Amino acid sequence: QKEVEQNSGPLSVPEGAIASLNCTYSDRGSQSFFWYRQYSGKSPELIMFIYSNGDKEDGRFTAQLNKASQYVSLLIRDSQPSDSATYLCAAGGYNKLIFGAGTRLAVHP
Amino acid sequence: KAGVTQTPRYLIKTRGQQVTLSCSPISGHRSVSWYQQTPGQGLQFLFEYFSETQRNKGNFPGRFSGRQFSNSRSEMNVSTLELGDSALYLCASRPGSSYNEQFFGPGTRLTVL
């Protein structure tokens, strides 16, 4: 079992819709969770982080964390074609940060 | 604050050669991690340095090595290059522990011919 799992996609959504990206992790000691966006040929860019159970909103992005279910998600509202990228989920514990393989999101006009 | 910088940005080498990549973290960040990214394998963790000491290591052969200097700048070295080493090598820095956000540099694109 991989430590951080994501559906590889592609997840295809129409412009203006909500994109929902999911991630599960296996290490219950993980305390911090991050979402990165990576455009093709570029390096990952941090877009959200969350430490506590519940929701955290930043503009069009909402991160959700459920530690009991070991589940993290990222919602992107009003999806735009410029949101088309690979989204990487990462879980951090003591001296360890583990990345998932990423979910490719395609937003079509 | 300036971001993470990596040099060189692009590199072409031939099999059997060795290569050294450099990373300068964000000012004040003491942790530097290195990753290899290929289309087939995704983001693979190489190693992490904190205060000049290797704190974590991924599952890579001994041909891959690194070090960190007292100013937190880091280098990674790959000896006896193989075709499969062609990849984007990413460096990331953070203040200290894994609870902190980690920021990536632009990467070094290595091509081995």
Interface residues (C-beta under 8 A of the other chain):
Chain A: Q31 S32 F34 Y36 K42 S43 P44 E45 L46 F49 Y51 L88 A90 G92 G93 Y94 N95 K96 L97 I98 F99 A101 G102
Chain B: S33 Y35 G42 L43 F45 E48 R55 N56 L88 L90 S97 S98 Y99 N100 E101 Q102 F103 F104 G105 P106 G107
